[in-house]
Amino acid sequence: EECRSFTFCEHWAQCFLKKQILTGQEQGNEPTKPNDDCRSFFKTTSCEAEQRGPATVKVVSYNLYWWNAFGLKENGWKRDGILQNIKSELRPDTIGFQECDSPELLTGRTGLEVASKFAGAQGIMVKPKKFRILMAGSRDLEATGKWGTRYMTWAKLEDRNERRFWHFNTHWCVHSNANHVCDEETRYRGAKTMVKDGTLYLWGRTSETDESLHLLRVMQDEKNAGDRPGVSSKEAVAADWSQGKVLLGTMAGRLLLWDLLSGKILRVFRGHRSCIDVVRVCWQRSEALSACRDRVIRFWKMETGECSLLRGHTSSVCCLLVNWELRRAMSAGLMDGLRLWTLESRQSVEVSRLQMGEMGRIFCCDIDWKNEKAITGSGLGVLTLWDLNLLMKIVWRNDSHGHDVYAVSFEPGSMRCLSAGEFSVCIWDQMGALQCRIEGAFGQASLVLEWKSLWLLCASDAVYLYDIPDKDTKPETGFKAKMNCQLKDERKGAHQTVSLSCLAVEWPDAVYL
């Protein structure tokens, strides 16, 4: 009866009961918020508790038909009618927009505020001061059609009485073109992508004489399952096989340090506010870099949990490569090009500044530190080789890949490079000449290439191991990708509709994560 309040801190996973209130608000029932992760709650009467019962929230979904209503000058009356309808007639508490090219225009004309990041011209807005935005993000549904990449955007909202709910918003794939088929299979793939749950699967041999690969362990973050700990990016995992540790970046903006032997989470690093796309680790120094869709790269000291910020990009950081010995890094922004970083000073130099539509959005990159060359792959099927000694210098550009490029790789000590898309993998020399094209349904999967053995590991609905050709294969011959093996979770009752997001590999001992 003497207890008047309690404080809950999510990052400590502990609750503290107090006889005295912690800060002010002696007469109030609203929780005080010492910081973003801790909240204090105060004792209320039964009448006050009843007032926090069910509530009505007005939720709206609106396709703005932007190119017609907002893009054509002669249709200004349509634009004004839509904006007036939203502001005066619908008056939503929270609204999901599709085909919205300017959230700023909507904010200025309707008074709504942005709740989620807009991706693929879609996102969520809310009535000002109506909710507290606890979490927001977006995900590529891997269901690309004629009109481009389709996303799911979401926001986790809390009202003044601390009732919480999720608002999900998407614009579905409906039309096909020559490069992208949008049918029931495409939509089914998108539905599977929506249920990525952050499960880790560890595969490997059970003995030195065992030639087969087995599912050794399945790991899930049960504690934070309600906050959607799924993994969205192909580059969001790093493994230390000698120590049996894995650092995983989640959609919720957390970095999870896993112990593979016990299957438990050793530590959680917090700081990012949205989906983590790239994770890089120097295990010997206990240092890590993580890139998020908030345009910020964080440099972590893993022993202490301290981090510093690397700022400079004006769009989501989609690629991050590090040379820990040289203490240098290269990053690529989805829409603003490459930057070279010095880790000690946290300063960067801009390598390129992309013009909107010039090469499409950058999806992937790789770097040859010895020869000071970098390669990028874009959403328009464009490959670009950059000379890092001569900033802004493009060695060659090739747009003959035929479709979006989702992975690129330099061959160590060679002049070859590889690019991969949904339907083919191409091998090029560093003058941009095609050496070989491999056909297959690779999708927008995570790809890991082992050049020495000419193996390509691909993760989508399962893990596939393919053979790639040797140097003597002629480009005009081409061939279908030859699958060596397939790894799939065959446990009874296992969820068969979860798409795999990322890979970490130890090739010599054939251990896959």
Disulfide bonds with the S-S distance in Angstrom:
Cys9-Cys38 2.23
Cys173-Cys182 1.78
Cys319-Cys365 1.81
